[in-house]
């Protein structure tokens, strides 16, 4: 039974020793558990969109992981759709020079796992149409499929504020949901979508697909920065692919629950 560990929002940087200390705990834990694959859900670095040293430090830290890993970029790694942190060509190339592709696919036994740069699909850049076509091609498989991206798709309750910087924005949201639903909008082969970004944990089934939010390994956001819409915890997610609907939140011994207060870049996400 293939096993996966999902880490996210590590915000690694020489300027954030508390993030590195929690990362040490992650590495020690995964050295014991030895999953078949480790996936990072983005915001690998603290400020890699502007600071090359942060990207390089984060890459060195991920290379300590005791097994194969794949990562998707977050807004702190490549920029975002907001003008002041625009997802520029320079930022994209800098990330790719350090980490490799922003989109990727891997097959694990009878499973397919597809990594997507969520910042690209909400950016509105003309050249990102190529990536929409790429996603559709990767999902056209008989394999059961898991999609990994940084931003969650959408709120799932009527009382949750639909804040643009938290979720996929339109028209990308509707287009993505149609893709994962399969031909004709019926039950497709995508069985789970794994995301980060919110520094909160949640697992629920929406339209037959498991939506899994991975928490941050670094910190939670204080309530004045972000409301509680899942479970505010630090840790990682472990799951057996053959039991995809039953992921487990794990907070290893020694991991400190850092709390970000006051003003924070991009509301700390």
C-alpha positions as CSV (number, residue, x, y, z in Angstrom):
1,X,0.0,0.0,0.0
2,X,1.8,3.2,-1.1
3,X,2.1,5.8,1.6
4,X,2.6,9.6,1.3
5,X,3.5,12.3,3.7
6,X,2.5,15.9,2.9
7,X,4.3,18.8,4.4
8,X,3.4,22.4,3.5
9,X,4.1,26.1,4.3
10,X,7.5,25.5,5.9
11,X,8.6,29.1,5.2
12,X,12.2,28.1,5.4
13,X,14.8,30.8,5.7
14,X,18.0,31.6,7.5
15,X,16.0,34.5,9.0
16,X,13.4,32.1,10.5
17,X,15.3,29.8,12.9
18,X,12.0,28.6,14.4
19,X,10.9,27.3,11.0
20,X,14.2,25.4,10.7
21,X,13.8,23.9,14.1
22,X,10.4,22.6,13.3
23,X,11.8,21.3,10.0
24,X,14.4,19.3,11.9
25,X,11.6,17.6,13.7
26,X,9.9,16.8,10.4
27,X,13.1,15.3,9.0
28,X,13.6,13.2,12.1
29,X,9.9,12.0,12.0
30,X,10.0,11.0,8.4
31,X,13.3,9.2,8.9
32,X,11.4,6.9,11.2
33,X,8.2,6.5,9.2
34,X,9.8,6.3,5.7
35,X,6.8,7.1,3.4
36,X,7.1,6.1,-0.2
37,X,6.8,9.7,-1.3
38,X,7.0,13.1,0.4
39,X,5.1,16.0,-1.1
40,X,5.5,19.7,-0.3
41,X,2.4,21.8,-0.8
42,X,4.1,25.1,-1.4
43,X,5.5,28.2,0.5
44,X,8.6,26.2,0.8
45,X,10.5,29.3,1.5
46,X,9.8,32.5,3.5
47,X,10.5,35.0,0.8
48,X,11.9,33.1,-2.1
49,X,9.9,35.2,-4.6
50,X,12.3,38.0,-3.8
51,X,15.2,36.5,-2.0
52,X,17.2,33.9,-3.9
53,X,19.0,32.8,-0.8
54,X,15.7,31.8,0.8
55,X,15.0,29.5,-2.2
56,X,18.5,28.0,-2.0
57,X,18.2,27.5,1.8
58,X,14.8,25.9,1.4
59,X,16.1,23.5,-1.3
60,X,19.0,22.5,0.9
61,X,16.6,21.7,3.7
62,X,14.3,19.7,1.5
63,X,17.3,17.7,0.3
64,X,17.7,16.4,3.8
65,X,14.4,14.5,3.5
66,X,15.0,10.7,3.9
67,X,13.4,9.7,0.6
68,X,12.0,11.0,-2.7
69,X,10.1,14.3,-2.6
70,X,8.2,16.5,-5.0
71,X,7.1,20.1,-4.4
72,X,4.7,22.6,-5.9
73,X,5.4,26.4,-5.5
74,X,3.5,28.7,-3.2
75,X,3.0,32.4,-3.4
76,X,6.0,33.0,-1.2
77,X,8.1,31.0,-3.7
78,X,7.1,32.5,-7.0
79,X,4.8,35.5,-6.4
80,X,1.1,35.7,-6.7
81,X,-1.7,37.3,-8.8
82,X,-1.7,40.5,-6.7
83,X,0.2,43.3,-8.5
84,X,2.7,44.0,-5.7
85,X,3.8,40.3,-5.7
86,X,3.1,39.5,-9.4
87,X,4.0,36.1,-10.7
88,X,6.7,37.4,-13.1
89,X,8.7,35.5,-15.6
90,X,11.9,36.3,-13.6
91,X,10.4,34.8,-10.5
92,X,9.2,31.7,-12.3
93,X,12.6,31.1,-13.9
94,X,14.4,31.6,-10.6
95,X,12.2,29.0,-8.9
96,X,12.7,26.5,-11.7
97,X,16.5,27.0,-11.6
98,X,16.4,25.9,-7.9
99,X,13.6,23.4,-7.6
100,X,12.8,22.3,-11.2
101,X,9.4,22.3,-12.8
102,X,6.4,24.1,-11.3
103,X,4.1,21.4,-12.8
104,X,4.9,17.7,-12.6
105,X,3.4,14.3,-12.8
106,X,4.5,11.0,-11.2
107,X,2.9,7.5,-11.1
108,X,3.1,5.4,-8.0
109,X,1.8,1.9,-8.5
110,X,-1.8,2.3,-9.8
111,X,-1.9,5.9,-8.7
112,X,-1.1,9.2,-10.6
113,X,-0.1,12.3,-8.7
114,X,-0.2,15.6,-10.5
115,X,1.5,18.8,-9.2
116,X,0.1,22.2,-10.2
117,X,1.4,25.7,-9.8
118,X,-1.9,27.3,-8.5
119,X,-0.4,30.8,-8.8
120,X,0.0,30.3,-12.5
121,X,-3.6,29.2,-13.1
122,X,-5.0,32.2,-11.4
123,X,-2.6,34.7,-12.9
124,X,-4.4,35.2,-16.2
125,X,-1.1,35.1,-18.2
126,X,-1.7,34.2,-21.9
127,X,1.1,31.6,-21.8
128,X,-0.5,29.7,-18.9
129,X,-3.2,28.4,-21.3
130,X,-0.5,25.8,-22.1
131,X,-0.6,24.6,-18.5
132,X,-4.4,24.2,-18.5
133,X,-4.0,21.9,-21.5
134,X,-1.2,20.0,-19.7
135,X,-3.4,19.5,-16.7
136,X,-6.2,18.1,-18.8
137,X,-3.8,15.7,-20.5
138,X,-2.4,14.4,-17.2
139,X,-5.9,13.8,-15.9
140,X,-6.9,11.8,-19.0
141,X,-5.8,8.5,-17.4
142,X,-7.4,5.4,-16.1
143,X,-5.3,5.7,-12.9
144,X,-6.8,7.0,-9.7
145,X,-5.4,10.5,-9.4
146,X,-4.4,12.9,-6.7
147,X,-3.9,16.6,-7.6
148,X,-1.6,18.8,-5.4
149,X,-1.6,22.6,-5.5
150,X,-0.9,25.4,-3.0
151,X,-4.3,27.2,-2.9
152,X,-7.4,25.5,-1.7
153,X,-10.2,25.4,-4.3
154,X,-13.0,27.2,-2.5
155,X,-14.8,27.7,0.8
156,X,-17.1,24.7,1.7
157,X,-19.5,26.3,4.1
158,X,-21.9,29.2,3.6
159,X,-20.5,31.2,6.5
160,X,-16.9,31.1,5.3
161,X,-15.7,34.3,3.8
162,X,-14.6,33.8,0.2
163,X,-11.3,35.8,0.3
164,X,-9.5,36.0,-3.0
165,X,-6.1,35.6,-1.6
166,X,-7.0,32.3,0.1
167,X,-8.6,30.3,-2.6
168,X,-8.6,29.8,-6.4
169,X,-10.3,32.8,-8.0
170,X,-12.6,32.8,-10.9
171,X,-12.6,31.8,-13.7
172,X,-9.8,29.4,-12.7
173,X,-11.9,27.9,-9.9
174,X,-14.8,26.8,-12.1
175,X,-12.5,25.6,-14.8
176,X,-10.4,23.5,-12.3
177,X,-13.5,22.0,-10.7
178,X,-14.8,21.0,-14.1
179,X,-11.5,19.3,-14.9
180,X,-11.4,17.3,-11.7
181,X,-15.1,16.3,-12.2
182,X,-14.3,14.4,-15.3
183,X,-16.0,14.3,-18.7
184,X,-19.6,15.5,-18.6
185,X,-19.2,16.7,-15.0
186,X,-19.7,13.2,-13.6
187,X,-17.5,11.2,-11.3
188,X,-14.0,11.3,-12.7
189,X,-10.7,9.6,-11.8
190,X,-9.6,12.4,-9.4
191,X,-10.2,11.1,-5.9
192,X,-8.4,13.8,-3.9
193,X,-7.1,17.3,-4.1
194,X,-4.3,18.2,-1.5
195,X,-3.6,21.9,-0.8
196,X,-1.7,24.1,1.7
197,X,-1.7,27.9,2.0
198,X,-4.1,28.4,4.9
199,X,-1.9,27.0,7.7
200,X,-5.0,24.9,8.8
201,X,-5.9,21.3,8.7
202,X,-9.2,20.0,7.2
203,X,-10.4,16.8,5.4
204,X,-13.8,16.5,3.8
205,X,-15.4,15.1,0.7
206,X,-16.9,17.5,-1.8
207,X,-18.7,16.2,-4.9
208,X,-17.1,12.8,-4.4
209,X,-13.5,14.2,-4.1
210,X,-11.5,14.4,-0.9
211,X,-10.4,18.0,-0.2
212,X,-7.4,17.7,2.1
213,X,-5.8,20.9,3.6
214,X,-2.3,20.3,4.9
215,X,-1.2,22.5,7.8
216,X,2.0,24.5,8.1
217,X,5.1,22.9,9.6
218,X,6.1,26.4,10.8
219,X,3.3,28.3,12.4
220,X,-0.4,29.1,12.7
221,X,-1.9,32.5,12.1
222,X,-3.4,34.5,15.0
223,X,-7.1,35.0,14.8
224,X,-6.7,38.7,14.0
225,X,-4.9,37.7,10.8
226,X,-7.0,34.7,9.8
227,X,-10.2,33.2,11.2
228,X,-10.4,29.6,12.2
229,X,-12.0,27.8,9.2
230,X,-10.4,24.4,9.8
231,X,-8.1,23.3,12.6
232,X,-5.2,25.5,13.5
233,X,-2.3,23.2,14.1
234,X,1.2,22.6,13.0
235,X,2.3,19.3,11.6
236,X,2.1,17.2,8.5
237,X,-0.4,14.8,6.9
238,X,0.1,11.1,6.4
239,X,-2.1,9.0,4.2
240,X,-2.3,5.6,2.6
241,X,-3.3,6.0,-1.1
242,X,-5.5,2.9,-0.9
243,X,-7.4,4.7,2.0
244,X,-7.2,8.2,0.5
245,X,-10.4,9.3,2.3
246,X,-8.8,8.8,5.8
247,X,-5.7,11.1,6.0
248,X,-4.1,11.7,9.4
249,X,-2.9,14.9,10.9
250,X,0.4,14.2,12.7
251,X,2.2,16.7,15.0
252,X,5.5,15.0,15.9
253,X,6.9,15.3,19.4
254,X,9.1,18.3,19.6
255,X,7.3,20.4,17.0
256,X,6.6,23.9,18.4
257,X,3.2,25.6,17.7
258,X,4.5,29.0,16.6
259,X,1.9,31.7,16.3
260,X,2.2,34.6,13.9
261,X,0.7,37.9,15.2
262,X,0.5,41.5,14.1
263,X,1.1,42.5,10.5
264,X,2.3,39.8,8.1
265,X,3.2,39.7,4.5
266,X,0.2,38.5,2.5
267,X,-1.7,37.9,5.7
268,X,0.8,35.2,6.6
269,X,-0.2,32.8,3.9
